[in-house]
Amino acid sequence: MRERRRLETHDRIVEAAAALFAERGFDAVSVVEIAQCAGVVEKTVFNHFPVKEGLVLSTDPPMRRALLHAVASRPAGESAAAAAGTFVVTAMTSLGDPAAAEGVATMARIVRGSRTLQAREREILGDITAALAAQIREETGASDGTVEPELTAAAVTALYGRLLELARDRVLAGVTGPELAGELRAAGRRGLSLLQFGLAGYAKRR
């Protein structure tokens, strides 16, 4: 019962914060206001979310765990870049689901309206990059002086970040459903092709 009450409180805080942020923007809303809207005291909000940014951006996003798992469980003969890139493209293409449109649009407005959240999002992307690079380095036994693990991880997360921003751009422009999914899939496959086959043939000077 205690755990159920904790989860109910957590959900009330998240719902209150989401409504206030969507209405007025992240930076214009205080934690005190969120607490009042959720019917709790300020300390309770911080017990569930040690930092305000955590109300919007998870400190341990499911994307990170799923990406690392996709790489760790890839079949023999498949590169880390291919496994990670394929996972990213599939995950981002799912944002074309009509049911996801409202959430993507709301998140885009909230994040783009706050420099604090934009900085935090970059930090999270950096954390994912570091975690993926560490996993590749451990698996391959690469020495500290090699650059390949970090370059591979950075390329994968760059693809993730670009597809996310593309999804936000297009949803805000009113593009959703199969059309958005098709655009994300096509862009993702082009990016995946570069990951798998390299940049040697891209943007050659004519």
C-alpha positions as CSV (number, residue, x, y, z in Angstrom):
1,M,0.0,0.0,0.0
2,R,2.9,2.3,0.8
3,E,4.4,1.7,-2.7
4,R,1.0,2.3,-4.3
5,R,0.7,5.6,-2.5
6,R,4.2,6.6,-3.5
7,L,3.4,5.8,-7.2
8,E,0.2,7.7,-7.0
9,T,2.0,10.8,-5.6
10,H,4.7,10.5,-8.3
11,D,2.0,10.4,-11.0
12,R,0.2,13.4,-9.6
13,I,3.5,15.4,-9.5
14,V,4.3,14.5,-13.1
15,E,0.8,15.4,-14.3
16,A,0.8,18.7,-12.5
17,A,4.3,19.6,-13.8
18,A,3.4,18.6,-17.3
19,A,0.2,20.8,-17.3
20,L,2.0,23.8,-15.9
21,F,5.1,23.5,-18.2
22,A,2.8,23.1,-21.2
23,E,0.9,26.2,-20.2
24,R,3.7,28.5,-19.2
25,G,7.0,26.9,-20.0
26,F,9.6,25.2,-17.8
27,D,11.5,28.2,-16.6
28,A,8.4,30.2,-15.6
29,V,7.1,27.5,-13.2
30,S,8.5,27.0,-9.7
31,V,8.7,23.7,-7.8
32,V,6.4,25.3,-5.1
33,E,3.7,25.8,-7.7
34,I,4.1,22.2,-8.9
35,A,3.7,21.0,-5.3
36,Q,0.6,23.1,-4.7
37,C,-1.0,21.9,-8.0
38,A,-0.2,18.3,-7.0
39,G,-1.5,18.7,-3.5
40,V,1.9,18.0,-1.8
41,V,4.6,20.0,-0.1
42,E,7.7,21.1,-1.9
43,K,9.9,18.6,-0.1
44,T,7.8,15.7,-1.5
45,V,8.5,16.9,-5.0
46,F,12.2,16.9,-4.4
47,N,12.0,13.5,-2.8
48,H,10.7,12.1,-6.1
49,F,12.7,14.4,-8.3
50,P,16.0,15.7,-6.8
51,V,16.3,18.3,-9.6
52,K,13.6,20.2,-11.4
53,E,14.9,19.1,-14.8
54,G,14.1,15.5,-13.8
55,L,10.4,16.3,-14.1
56,V,10.9,16.5,-17.9
57,L,14.0,14.6,-18.7
58,S,14.8,11.3,-16.9
59,T,18.3,11.0,-15.4
60,D,18.3,7.4,-16.6
61,P,16.3,7.3,-19.8
62,P,15.0,3.9,-21.0
63,M,16.6,4.7,-24.3
64,R,20.0,4.3,-22.8
65,R,19.4,0.9,-21.3
66,A,17.6,-0.4,-24.5
67,L,20.4,0.9,-26.7
68,L,23.1,-0.8,-24.7
69,H,21.1,-4.0,-24.6
70,A,20.7,-3.9,-28.4
71,V,24.4,-3.7,-28.8
72,A,25.2,-6.3,-26.2
73,S,22.7,-8.8,-27.7
74,R,23.5,-8.4,-31.4
75,P,24.2,-11.5,-33.4
76,A,27.7,-12.7,-34.4
77,G,29.0,-10.9,-37.4
78,E,27.1,-7.6,-36.8
79,S,29.0,-4.5,-35.9
80,A,28.2,-2.4,-32.9
81,A,27.5,0.6,-35.2
82,A,25.0,-1.4,-37.2
83,A,23.2,-2.8,-34.2
84,A,23.0,0.5,-32.4
85,G,22.1,2.4,-35.5
86,T,19.3,0.0,-36.4
87,F,17.9,0.3,-32.9
88,V,17.9,4.1,-33.1
89,V,16.2,4.2,-36.5
90,T,13.5,1.8,-35.3
91,A,12.9,3.7,-32.1
92,M,12.8,7.1,-33.7
93,T,10.5,5.8,-36.5
94,S,8.0,4.9,-33.8
95,L,7.5,8.6,-33.1
96,G,5.5,8.6,-36.3
97,D,2.7,6.8,-34.4
98,P,-0.3,9.2,-34.3
99,A,-0.7,8.5,-30.6
100,A,2.8,9.9,-30.0
101,A,2.2,13.2,-31.9
102,E,0.8,15.2,-29.0
103,G,3.5,14.1,-26.6
104,V,6.3,14.8,-29.1
105,A,4.9,18.3,-29.8
106,T,4.5,19.1,-26.1
107,M,8.0,18.0,-25.3
108,A,9.4,19.9,-28.2
109,R,7.8,23.2,-27.1
110,I,8.9,22.7,-23.4
111,V,12.5,21.7,-24.2
112,R,13.0,24.3,-26.9
113,G,11.5,27.0,-24.6
114,S,14.2,26.4,-21.9
115,R,17.9,26.8,-22.2
116,T,18.2,24.8,-19.0
117,L,16.4,21.8,-20.5
118,Q,18.4,22.1,-23.7
119,A,21.6,21.9,-21.8
120,R,20.4,19.0,-19.7
121,E,19.3,17.1,-22.9
122,R,22.8,17.6,-24.3
123,E,24.3,16.2,-21.0
124,I,22.1,13.2,-21.2
125,L,23.1,12.6,-24.8
126,G,26.7,12.9,-23.7
127,D,26.1,10.3,-20.9
128,I,24.6,7.9,-23.4
129,T,27.6,8.4,-25.7
130,A,30.0,7.7,-22.9
131,A,28.1,4.6,-21.8
132,L,28.0,3.2,-25.3
133,A,31.7,4.0,-25.9
134,A,32.7,2.3,-22.6
135,Q,30.7,-0.8,-23.5
136,I,32.3,-1.0,-27.0
137,R,35.8,-0.4,-25.5
138,E,35.3,-3.2,-22.9
139,E,33.9,-5.6,-25.5
140,T,36.7,-5.0,-28.0
141,G,39.5,-4.7,-25.4
142,A,40.5,-1.4,-27.0
143,S,43.3,0.4,-25.2
144,D,42.8,3.9,-23.7
145,G,44.6,5.5,-26.6
146,T,42.2,4.3,-29.4
147,V,39.6,6.6,-30.7
148,E,37.3,4.1,-32.4
149,P,34.9,3.4,-29.5
150,E,34.2,7.1,-28.9
151,L,33.9,7.9,-32.6
152,T,31.4,5.0,-33.1
153,A,29.3,6.0,-30.0
154,A,29.3,9.7,-31.0
155,A,28.1,8.8,-34.5
156,V,25.3,6.7,-33.2
157,T,24.1,9.3,-30.7
158,A,24.4,12.1,-33.3
159,L,22.0,10.1,-35.5
160,Y,19.7,9.7,-32.5
161,G,19.8,13.4,-31.7
162,R,19.2,14.4,-35.3
163,L,16.2,12.1,-35.8
164,L,14.7,13.4,-32.6
165,E,15.0,17.0,-33.7
166,L,13.6,16.1,-37.1
167,A,10.6,14.4,-35.5
168,R,10.0,17.5,-33.3
169,D,10.3,19.8,-36.3
170,R,7.9,17.8,-38.4
171,V,5.3,17.3,-35.7
172,L,5.3,21.0,-34.9
173,A,4.7,21.6,-38.6
174,G,1.7,19.3,-38.5
175,V,3.2,16.2,-40.0
176,T,2.3,13.0,-38.2
177,G,1.4,9.4,-38.8
178,P,2.6,7.4,-41.7
179,E,4.1,10.4,-43.4
180,L,6.3,11.3,-40.4
181,A,7.2,7.6,-39.9
182,G,8.3,7.4,-43.6
183,E,10.4,10.6,-43.3
184,L,12.1,9.4,-40.2
185,R,12.7,5.9,-41.6
186,A,14.2,7.3,-44.8
187,A,16.4,9.8,-43.0
188,G,17.4,7.1,-40.5
189,R,18.4,4.7,-43.2
190,R,20.6,7.3,-44.9
191,G,22.3,7.9,-41.6
192,L,22.6,4.2,-40.9
193,S,24.2,3.7,-44.3
194,L,26.9,6.2,-43.4
195,L,27.4,4.4,-40.0
196,Q,27.8,1.1,-41.7
197,F,29.8,2.0,-44.8
198,G,31.7,5.1,-43.7
199,L,32.0,8.7,-44.9
200,A,34.6,8.1,-47.7
201,G,32.0,8.6,-50.4
202,Y,30.0,11.3,-48.8
203,A,30.2,15.0,-49.8
204,K,33.1,14.6,-52.3
205,R,34.1,17.8,-54.0
206,R,33.1,17.8,-57.6
